[in-house]
Amino acid sequence: MQNSPPSKTDTGTPLIAHTACPCCGSQSAQIIADQDGKTGERLITVSCSDCGLGHIDPLPTDQELAEWYATQYRQAYKSAVQPALRHVLRAGRNAQWR
């Protein structure tokens, strides 16, 4: 049985997570945050009641993650549409070093 997304006042409340813990498979969790600290958008973060792993719930699919990183990540977290040249150069130097 899955619960509907909790409201902001439910932080600290135990729940049945929408997706099982990636570490131990348990669906028993406790809400530790209900919004993205950077963007302020709704993002439920839980702590597994069995092993303590923190993760977002529900976990996005690989396709959802790829879409988000391709279209929203840079704008939401870097406030830019294109990477800064210094970041591109640093990534290139790191790749050469490896």
All heavy atoms as an XYZ file, in Angstrom:
744
protein
N       0.838     -1.180      0.000
C       0.000      0.000      0.000
C       0.886      1.248      0.000
O       1.827      1.358      0.763
C      -0.892     -0.026      1.230
C      -1.774      1.171      1.335
S      -2.867      0.977      2.747
C      -3.790      2.449      2.544
N       0.572      2.201     -0.833
C       1.370      3.417     -0.932
C       0.580      4.602     -0.412
O      -0.616      4.720     -0.627
C       1.764      3.678     -2.381
C       2.688      2.613     -2.934
C       3.039      2.874     -4.373
O       2.475      3.756     -5.008
N       3.963      2.113     -4.899
N       1.280      5.479      0.293
C       0.651      6.701      0.781
C       0.739      7.781     -0.273
O       1.646      7.782     -1.096
C       1.372      7.203      2.034
C       1.236      6.252      3.193
O       0.361      5.395      3.197
N       2.100      6.390      4.170
N      -0.186      8.726     -0.229
C      -0.079      9.878     -1.106
C       1.050     10.763     -0.596
O       1.432     10.666      0.564
C      -1.391     10.649     -1.145
O      -1.689     11.110      0.151
N       1.613     11.633     -1.455
C       2.694     12.498     -0.995
C       2.263     13.303      0.216
O       1.193     13.884      0.241
C       2.957     13.413     -2.198
C       2.444     12.666     -3.369
C       1.272     11.863     -2.844
N       3.077     13.291      1.267
C       2.708     14.007      2.482
C       2.826     15.514      2.323
O       3.488     16.007      1.434
C       3.727     13.503      3.504
C       4.827     12.922      2.715
C       4.295     12.566      1.369
N       2.156     16.225      3.208
C       2.231     17.687      3.178
C       3.479     18.158      3.903
O       4.144     17.393      4.584
C       0.987     18.279      3.841
O       1.020     17.994      5.226
N       3.792     19.447      3.794
C       4.981     20.019      4.408
C       5.018     19.768      5.918
O       6.084     19.564      6.488
C       5.050     21.511      4.110
C       6.310     22.171      4.596
C       6.327     23.615      4.169
C       7.566     24.299      4.657
N       8.621     24.360      3.722
N       3.902     19.729      6.567
C       3.869     19.552      8.020
C       4.163     18.124      8.434
O       4.303     17.854      9.616
C       2.496     19.967      8.583
O       1.485     19.186      7.944
C       2.229     21.436      8.352
N       4.297     17.202      7.503
C       4.522     15.806      7.830
C       6.002     15.441      7.986
O       6.323     14.274      8.160
C       3.894     14.899      6.772
C       2.378     14.884      6.864
O       1.839     15.099      7.950
O       1.745     14.658      5.823
N       6.931     16.404      7.940
C       8.335     16.089      8.116
C       8.523     15.381      9.449
O       8.026     15.821     10.471
C       9.189     17.370      8.046
O       8.990     17.972      6.773
C      10.655     17.065      8.211
N       9.239     14.254      9.434
C       9.436     13.444     10.627
C       8.434     12.320     10.773
O       8.557     11.484     11.665
N       7.447     12.278      9.913
C       6.396     11.274      9.990
C       6.811      9.974      9.303
O       7.303     10.002      8.186
C       5.114     11.808      9.313
O       4.737     13.018      9.947
C       3.988     10.799      9.376
N       6.587      8.816      9.963
C       6.841      7.533      9.304
C       5.856      7.332      8.149
O       4.731      7.825      8.195
C       6.580      6.503     10.401
C       6.606      7.269     11.673
C       6.177      8.676     11.340
N       6.287      6.631      7.118
C       5.404      6.346      5.992
C       5.845      5.091      5.279
O       6.946      4.596      5.505
C       5.368      7.510      5.002
C       6.556      7.648      4.045
C       6.092      8.279      2.751
C       7.652      8.466      4.643
N       4.979      4.606      4.408
C       5.322      3.536      3.483
C       5.803      4.238      2.215
O       5.038      4.928      1.546
C       4.106      2.638      3.153
C       3.503      2.042      4.430
C       4.503      1.544      2.169
C       4.429      1.138      5.214
N       7.098      4.090      1.897
C       7.688      4.780      0.745
C       7.104      4.249     -0.556
O       6.723      3.082     -0.663
C       9.201      4.609      0.763
N       7.054      5.132     -1.566
C       6.572      4.735     -2.892
C       7.528      3.743     -3.550
O       7.102      2.850     -4.266
C       6.399      5.964     -3.794
C       5.255      6.819     -3.394
N       5.390      7.917     -2.577
C       3.938      6.730     -3.680
C       4.218      8.472     -2.386
N       3.309      7.774     -3.037
N       8.826      3.933     -3.339
C       9.814      3.021     -3.902
C      10.632      2.421     -2.768
O      10.929      3.074     -1.774
C      10.756      3.734     -4.896
O      11.260      4.929     -4.295
C      10.058      4.096     -6.174
N      10.996      1.168     -2.936
C      11.779      0.472     -1.922
C      13.163      1.096     -1.789
O      13.702      1.670     -2.735
C      11.904     -1.001     -2.307
N      13.745      0.967     -0.618
C      15.091      1.468     -0.351
C      16.076      0.806     -1.318
O      16.086     -0.425     -1.455
C      15.474      1.145      1.090
S      17.180      1.538      1.507
N      16.903      1.585     -1.994
C      17.877      1.006     -2.927
C      18.926      0.131     -2.237
O      19.560     -0.692     -2.872
C      18.543      2.223     -3.564
C      17.665      3.379     -3.275
C      16.914      3.041     -2.018
N      19.084      0.293     -0.933
C      20.106     -0.458     -0.195
C      19.557     -1.776      0.359
O      20.128     -2.830      0.116
C      20.663      0.408      0.925
S      21.994     -0.357      1.867
N      18.442     -1.721      1.097
C      17.960     -2.922      1.786
C      16.602     -3.424      1.288
O      16.175     -4.502      1.679
C      17.908     -2.682      3.287
S      16.565     -1.587      3.834
N      15.903     -2.625      0.486
C      14.614     -3.060     -0.062
C      13.404     -2.747      0.796
O      12.276     -3.015      0.393
N      13.612     -2.176      1.968
C      12.492     -1.845      2.852
C      11.681     -0.683      2.276
O      12.210      0.178      1.587
C      13.026     -1.447      4.227
O      11.979     -0.980      5.053
N      10.387     -0.663      2.582
C       9.558      0.468      2.190
C       9.144      1.300      3.392
O       8.390      2.248      3.262
C       8.342     -0.004      1.403
C       8.716     -0.419     -0.006
C       7.524     -0.616     -0.894
O       6.907     -1.667     -0.865
N       7.195      0.390     -1.665
N       9.666      0.973      4.552
C       9.397      1.729      5.759
C      10.409      2.873      5.845
O      11.612      2.651      5.776
C       9.528      0.808      6.979
O       9.333      1.541      8.162
N       9.906      4.098      5.967
C      10.792      5.261      5.948
C      10.219      6.382      6.799
O       9.077      6.323      7.240
C      10.985      5.738      4.510
N      11.035      7.392      7.005
C      10.630      8.590      7.727
C      11.005      9.796      6.876
O      12.110      9.874      6.342
C      11.340      8.662      9.070
C      10.959      9.865      9.884
C      11.618      9.841     11.263
O      12.240      8.875     11.658
N      11.480     10.936     11.979
N      10.104     10.740      6.750
C      10.358     11.943      5.962
C      11.373     12.825      6.694
O      11.198     13.108      7.874
C       9.063     12.737      5.723
C       8.049     11.873      4.989
C       9.354     14.016      4.940
C       6.657     12.469      4.966
N      12.424     13.224      5.972
C      13.402     14.132      6.578
C      13.399     15.508      5.920
O      13.903     16.464      6.506
C      14.820     13.529      6.602
C      15.292     13.133      5.207
C      14.865     12.334      7.536
C      16.716     12.616      5.158
N      12.857     15.620      4.733
C      12.714     16.918      4.061
C      11.613     16.798      3.014
O      11.354     15.719      2.494
C      14.015     17.341      3.395
N      10.979     17.937      2.710
C       9.890     17.896      1.741
C      10.061     18.871      0.590
O       9.152     19.065     -0.196
C       8.545     18.113      2.428
C       8.425     19.490      3.041
O       9.395     20.269      3.005
O       7.346     19.789      3.570
N      11.232     19.499      0.504
C      11.469     20.375     -0.645
C      12.952     20.408     -0.977
O      13.803     20.150     -0.134
C      10.949     21.785     -0.406
C      11.725     22.588      0.615
C      11.125     23.967      0.803
O       9.919     24.147      0.685
N      11.936     24.934      1.114
N      13.253     20.722     -2.221
C      14.621     20.865     -2.695
C      15.216     22.120     -2.065
O      14.646     23.202     -2.180
C      14.602     20.980     -4.224
C      15.972     21.000     -4.849
O      16.847     21.736     -4.351
O      16.167     20.287     -5.850
N      16.333     21.977     -1.392
C      16.950     23.110     -0.721
C      17.454     24.186     -1.654
O      17.579     25.347     -1.268
N      17.738     23.851     -2.885
C      18.257     24.827     -3.852
C      17.132     25.546     -4.585
O      17.161     26.754     -4.720
C      19.171     24.112     -4.848
C      19.771     24.974     -5.905
C      20.951     25.757     -5.396
C      21.636     26.463     -6.547
N      22.714     27.287     -6.106
N      16.145     24.791     -5.058
C      15.096     25.382     -5.890
C      13.813     25.680     -5.119
O      12.974     26.430     -5.593
C      14.735     24.457     -7.061
O      14.142     23.256     -6.544
C      15.946     24.118     -7.911
N      13.627     25.041     -3.980
C      12.396     25.216     -3.218
C      11.240     24.388     -3.749
O      10.146     24.411     -3.190
N      11.462     23.621     -4.810
C      10.411     22.780     -5.378
C      10.168     21.567     -4.482
O      11.024     21.166     -3.699
C      10.796     22.321     -6.784
C      10.845     23.459     -7.781
C      11.230     22.989     -9.176
O      11.249     21.770     -9.428
O      11.521     23.857    -10.004
N       8.986     20.992     -4.594
C       8.626     19.817     -3.799
C       9.538     18.653     -4.167
O       9.671     18.272     -5.325
C       7.172     19.450     -4.057
C       6.676     18.346     -3.157
C       5.159     18.466     -3.023
N       4.603     17.413     -2.230
C       4.588     17.424     -0.890
N       5.111     18.427     -0.245
N       4.048     16.435     -0.218
N      10.189     18.071     -3.162
C      11.069     16.923     -3.341
C      11.117     16.205     -1.994
O      11.684     16.726     -1.034
C      12.467     17.365     -3.769
C      13.474     16.259     -4.033
C      13.073     15.473     -5.296
C      14.864     16.846     -4.214
N      10.488     15.052     -1.920
C      10.408     14.313     -0.661
C      11.697     13.508     -0.467
O      12.048     12.679     -1.304
C       9.196     13.354     -0.642
C       7.892     14.105     -0.926
C       9.129     12.592      0.678
C       7.547     15.164      0.078
N      12.387     13.759      0.628
C      13.576     12.992      0.993
C      13.236     12.200      2.239
O      12.693     12.743      3.202
C      14.770     13.921      1.270
O      14.980     14.755      0.127
C      16.037     13.119      1.535
N      13.538     10.905      2.193
C      13.221     10.023      3.321
C      14.485      9.345      3.830
O      15.484      9.245      3.132
C      12.169      8.955      2.928
C      10.861      9.601      2.503
C      12.691      8.028      1.846
N      14.408      8.868      5.057
C      15.447      8.039      5.651
C      14.834      6.664      5.872
O      13.775      6.545      6.510
C      15.892      8.637      6.985
O      16.804      7.788      7.635
N      15.472      5.636      5.345
C      14.968      4.274      5.500
C      14.937      3.926      6.987
O      15.919      4.118      7.699
C      15.857      3.294      4.737
S      15.393      1.565      4.959
N      13.811      3.393      7.446
C      13.662      3.031      8.854
C      14.498      1.812      9.238
O      14.806      1.614     10.408
C      12.187      2.750      9.175
O      11.421      3.917      8.994
N      14.888      1.002      8.241
C      15.658     -0.211      8.534
C      17.164      0.012      8.478
O      17.887     -0.371      9.383
C      15.258     -1.344      7.588
C      13.854     -1.856      7.867
O      13.296     -1.525      8.935
O      13.310     -2.570      7.019
N      17.662      0.667      7.409
C      19.119      0.807      7.261
C      19.607      2.254      7.384
O      20.804      2.492      7.482
C      19.596      0.214      5.939
S      19.164      1.182      4.464
N      18.693      3.225      7.348
C      19.068      4.630      7.522
C      19.460      5.367      6.263
O      19.736      6.566      6.307
N      19.496      4.694      5.104
C      19.870      5.365      3.860
C      18.885      6.483      3.546
O      17.672      6.293      3.637
C      19.898      4.371      2.699
C      20.266      4.964      1.335
C      21.758      5.303      1.298
C      19.914      4.009      0.216
N      19.381      7.637      3.179
C      18.536      8.736      2.736
C      18.382      8.699      1.227
O      19.352      8.464      0.509
N      17.168      8.892      0.747
C      16.921      8.942     -0.699
C      15.624      9.690     -0.960
O      14.807      9.881     -0.067
C      16.874      7.540     -1.319
C      15.784      6.647     -0.775
N      14.533      6.568     -1.344
C      15.760      5.818      0.284
C      13.792      5.710     -0.665
N      14.520      5.230      0.334
N      15.460     10.137     -2.200
C      14.208     10.805     -2.543
C      13.148      9.752     -2.826
O      13.458      8.614     -3.184
C      14.360     11.798     -3.716
C      14.822     11.115     -4.994
C      15.305     12.914     -3.352
C      14.789     12.027     -6.202
N      11.898     10.131     -2.624
C      10.792      9.204     -2.816
C       9.624      9.920     -3.473
O       9.195     10.949     -2.948
C      10.354      8.621     -1.462
C       9.283      7.559     -1.604
O       9.573      6.551     -2.286
O       8.183      7.741     -1.069
N       9.144      9.442     -4.585
C       9.621      8.245     -5.261
C      10.906      8.519     -6.039
O      11.165      9.653     -6.455
C       8.473      7.909     -6.215
C       7.823      9.214     -6.514
C       7.972     10.033     -5.245
N      11.699      7.466     -6.230
C      12.908      7.609     -7.033
C      12.519      7.804     -8.491
O      11.629      7.122     -8.995
C      13.785      6.354     -6.909
C      14.485      6.171     -5.581
C      15.156      4.799     -5.533
C      15.512      7.257     -5.364
N      13.152      8.737     -9.190
C      12.848      8.919    -10.611
C      13.393      7.756    -11.435
O      14.359      7.095    -11.040
C      13.568     10.225    -10.969
C      14.617     10.378     -9.928
C      14.142      9.686     -8.697
N      12.770      7.529    -12.573
C      13.253      6.495    -13.494
C      14.512      7.010    -14.185
O      14.804      8.216    -14.165
C      12.201      6.170    -14.561
O      12.005      7.346    -15.382
C      10.874      5.735    -13.941
N      15.243      6.119    -14.820
C      16.429      6.526    -15.578
C      16.054      7.536    -16.664
O      16.769      8.502    -16.894
C      17.119      5.316    -16.208
C      17.818      4.437    -15.186
O      18.034      4.885    -14.037
O      18.140      3.281    -15.526
N      14.907      7.323    -17.310
C      14.451      8.231    -18.355
C      14.115      9.605    -17.781
O      14.460     10.636    -18.359
C      13.236      7.642    -19.076
C      12.744      8.516    -20.217
C      11.561      7.881    -20.942
O      11.198      6.741    -20.692
N      10.968      8.641    -21.846
N      13.446      9.639    -16.633
C      13.122     10.917    -15.990
C      14.389     11.668    -15.589
O      14.479     12.883    -15.768
C      12.246     10.694    -14.767
C      10.840     10.253    -15.099
C      10.056      9.792    -13.875
O      10.662      9.301    -12.907
O       8.817      9.924    -13.917
N      15.372     10.946    -15.064
C      16.640     11.584    -14.700
C      17.354     12.150    -15.922
O      17.851     13.274    -15.899
C      17.563     10.591    -13.991
C      17.295     10.359    -12.524
C      18.213      9.268    -11.984
C      17.466     11.630    -11.725
N      17.426     11.362    -16.980
C      18.093     11.823    -18.200
C      17.422     13.078    -18.748
O      18.100     14.041    -19.125
C      18.096     10.710    -19.256
N      16.101     13.090    -18.753
C      15.349     14.247    -19.236
C      15.614     15.467    -18.350
O      15.840     16.569    -18.832
C      13.851     13.926    -19.257
C      12.941     15.091    -19.528
C      12.968     15.572    -20.965
O      13.438     14.820    -21.843
O      12.529     16.708    -21.213
N      15.603     15.279    -17.025
C      15.809     16.385    -16.106
C      17.213     16.963    -16.248
O      17.382     18.176    -16.326
C      15.569     15.921    -14.665
C      15.596     17.047    -13.694
C      14.594     17.924    -13.421
C      16.702     17.449    -12.888
N      15.008     18.834    -12.482
C      16.300     18.569    -12.137
C      17.997     16.962    -12.722
C      17.141     19.201    -11.239
C      18.834     17.598    -11.822
C      18.398     18.705    -11.098
N      18.222     16.106    -16.315
C      19.587     16.614    -16.463
C      19.788     17.300    -17.813
O      20.512     18.282    -17.911
C      20.620     15.498    -16.265
C      20.935     15.272    -14.814
C      20.474     14.144    -14.142
C      21.684     16.193    -14.087
C      20.753     13.936    -12.801
C      21.962     16.004    -12.753
C      21.501     14.879    -12.118
O      21.775     14.688    -10.793
N      19.128     16.789    -18.848
C      19.276     17.377    -20.176
C      18.571     18.724    -20.301
O      19.022     19.595    -21.051
C      18.732     16.408    -21.229
N      17.480     18.930    -19.566
C      16.684     20.132    -19.794
C      16.592     21.099    -18.620
O      16.323     22.276    -18.813
C      15.240     19.745    -20.180
O      14.646     19.013    -19.099
C      15.211     18.916    -21.455
N      16.796     20.639    -17.376
C      16.531     21.499    -16.230
C      17.698     21.693    -15.266
O      17.770     22.720    -14.596
C      15.352     20.936    -15.433
C      14.069     20.898    -16.237
C      12.956     20.232    -15.455
O      12.818     20.451    -14.262
N      12.172     19.409    -16.124
N      18.589     20.727    -15.147
C      19.638     20.774    -14.131
C      20.471     22.047    -14.179
O      20.621     22.742    -13.186
C      20.557     19.556    -14.254
C      21.827     19.700    -13.453
C      21.811     19.556    -12.072
C      23.030     20.012    -14.070
C      22.965     19.709    -11.321
C      24.185     20.167    -13.335
C      24.153     20.006    -11.955
O      25.293     20.170    -11.227
N      21.027     22.351    -15.336
C      21.946     23.487    -15.426
C      21.245     24.792    -15.044
O      21.799     25.617    -14.329
C      22.558     23.589    -16.822
C      23.675     24.601    -16.880
C      24.493     24.510    -18.138
N      25.016     23.192    -18.408
C      26.075     22.653    -17.809
N      26.706     23.302    -16.877
N      26.493     21.457    -18.150
N      20.029     24.962    -15.492
C      19.304     26.192    -15.168
C      18.959     26.251    -13.682
O      19.145     27.265    -13.029
C      18.034     26.302    -16.023
C      17.290     27.599    -15.842
C      18.071     28.809    -16.344
O      18.771     28.736    -17.328
N      17.953     29.922    -15.653
N      18.482     25.144    -13.126
C      18.050     25.128    -11.731
C      19.206     25.237    -10.748
O      19.104     25.908     -9.735
C      17.249     23.856    -11.449
N      20.321     24.580    -11.058
C      21.405     24.507    -10.083
C      22.611     25.369    -10.423
O      23.431     25.650     -9.551
C      21.849     23.058     -9.884
C      20.866     22.319     -9.031
C      19.738     21.732     -9.589
C      21.029     22.258     -7.666
C      18.809     21.086     -8.805
C      20.106     21.614     -6.865
C      19.004     21.031     -7.443
O      18.076     20.399     -6.658
N      22.754     25.771    -11.646
C      23.907     26.586    -12.033
C      23.492     27.968    -12.522
O      24.339     28.795    -12.817
C      24.706     25.888    -13.145
C      25.198     24.508    -12.786
C      26.184     24.549    -11.652
C      26.726     23.164    -11.367
N      27.628     23.142    -10.242
N      22.187     28.199    -12.655
C      21.646     29.471    -13.155
C      22.265     29.856    -14.493
O      22.579     31.012    -14.739
C      21.854     30.584    -12.123
O      21.170     30.274    -10.937
N      22.444     28.871    -15.341
C      23.029     29.109    -16.662
C      22.452     28.109    -17.651
O      22.042     27.014    -17.275
C      24.544     28.956    -16.608
N      22.441     28.494    -18.912
C      21.973     27.593    -19.960
C      23.148     26.798    -20.514
O      23.027     25.623    -20.836
C      21.257     28.376    -21.084
C      20.845     27.461    -22.212
C      20.045     29.100    -20.514
N      24.306     27.415    -20.598
C      25.525     26.781    -21.085
C      26.545     26.722    -19.946
O      26.576     27.608    -19.097
C      26.121     27.577    -22.259
C      25.247     27.632    -23.488
C      25.089     26.270    -24.140
O      26.002     25.460    -24.150
N      23.900     26.019    -24.663
N      27.433     25.706    -19.939
C      28.451     25.658    -18.889
C      29.453     26.798    -19.038
O      29.743     27.239    -20.148
C      29.129     24.303    -19.110
C      28.851     23.952    -20.530
C      27.533     24.594    -20.874
N      29.977     27.261    -17.917
C      31.012     28.291    -17.953
C      32.278     27.701    -18.566
O      32.600     26.530    -18.343
C      31.292     28.792    -16.538
N      33.001     28.502    -19.329
C      34.209     28.033    -19.998
C      35.200     27.444    -18.989
O      35.826     26.419    -19.247
C      34.856     29.165    -20.797
C      36.114     28.791    -21.575
C      35.841     27.655    -22.555
C      36.654     30.004    -22.312
N      35.321     28.056    -17.818
C      36.273     27.538    -16.825
C      35.900     26.131    -16.379
O      36.763     25.311    -16.081
C      36.394     28.488    -15.639
C      35.164     28.583    -14.768
C      35.388     29.576    -13.623
N      34.292     29.564    -12.698
C      33.165     30.239    -12.831
N      32.987     31.019    -13.889
N      32.218     30.170    -11.932
N      34.599     25.823    -16.358
C      34.169     24.475    -15.980
C      34.489     23.468    -17.074
O      34.877     22.338    -16.779
C      32.676     24.450    -15.656
C      32.331     25.277    -14.467
N      31.112     25.886    -14.329
C      33.038     25.612    -13.363
C      31.090     26.562    -13.192
N      32.258     26.405    -12.586
N      34.329     23.886    -18.313
C      34.659     23.011    -19.440
C      36.155     22.722    -19.437
O      36.585     21.575    -19.590
C      34.216     23.647    -20.779
C      34.701     22.817    -21.955
C      32.702     23.817    -20.819
N      36.967     23.768    -19.236
C      38.417     23.584    -19.212
C      38.846     22.689    -18.044
O      39.701     21.823    -18.204
C      39.120     24.942    -19.136
C      38.961     25.825    -20.377
C      39.546     27.208    -20.120
C      39.589     25.170    -21.586
N      38.268     22.897    -16.869
C      38.601     22.071    -15.712
C      38.236     20.615    -15.970
O      39.006     19.704    -15.650
C      37.886     22.590    -14.470
C      38.244     21.790    -13.215
C      37.585     22.349    -11.975
N      36.142     22.339    -12.143
C      35.315     23.156    -11.513
N      35.770     24.056    -10.657
N      34.030     23.077    -11.697
N      37.075     20.365    -16.545
C      36.655     18.988    -16.853
C      37.615     18.343    -17.853
O      37.963     17.168    -17.724
C      35.225     18.980    -17.381
N      38.055     19.138    -18.847
C      39.011     18.619    -19.831
C      40.344     18.253    -19.182
O      40.924     17.210    -19.472
N      40.836     19.133    -18.284
C      42.097     18.843    -17.586
C      41.951     17.593    -16.712
O      42.856     16.752    -16.672
C      42.511     20.039    -16.736
C      43.141     21.167    -17.525
C      43.824     22.183    -16.611
N      42.925     22.761    -15.616
C      42.201     23.871    -15.795
N      42.286     24.532    -16.928
N      41.405     24.314    -14.845
N      40.839     17.477    -16.037
C      40.616     16.297    -15.200
C      40.558     15.020    -16.034
O      41.084     13.976    -15.630
C      39.333     16.441    -14.380
C      39.466     17.456    -13.280
O      40.580     17.821    -12.885
N      38.334     17.941    -12.780
N      39.936     15.085    -17.192
C      39.850     13.921    -18.085
C      41.244     13.532    -18.579
O      41.577     12.337    -18.637
C      38.921     14.223    -19.254
N      42.060     14.521    -18.927
C      43.432     14.221    -19.362
C      44.245     13.583    -18.238
O      45.004     12.647    -18.458
C      44.138     15.472    -19.845
C      43.703     15.924    -21.211
C      44.466     17.156    -21.652
O      44.774     18.029    -20.849
N      44.751     17.227    -22.943
N      44.068     14.101    -17.029
C      44.798     13.571    -15.895
C      44.457     12.101    -15.625
O      45.313     11.308    -15.339
C      44.502     14.436    -14.653
C      45.224     13.960    -13.436
C      46.521     14.199    -13.087
C      44.685     13.135    -12.410
N      46.813     13.589    -11.899
C      45.687     12.907    -11.456
C      43.447     12.548    -12.184
C      45.504     12.149    -10.311
C      43.252     11.790    -11.045
C      44.286     11.595    -10.140
N      43.160     11.775    -15.767
C      42.741     10.392    -15.541
C      43.283      9.490    -16.610
O      43.565      8.369    -16.460
C      41.220     10.293    -15.504
C      40.646     10.716    -14.180
C      39.170     10.557    -14.197
N      38.700     11.649    -15.039
C      37.543     12.243    -14.976
N      36.664     11.819    -14.180
N      37.217     13.240    -15.710
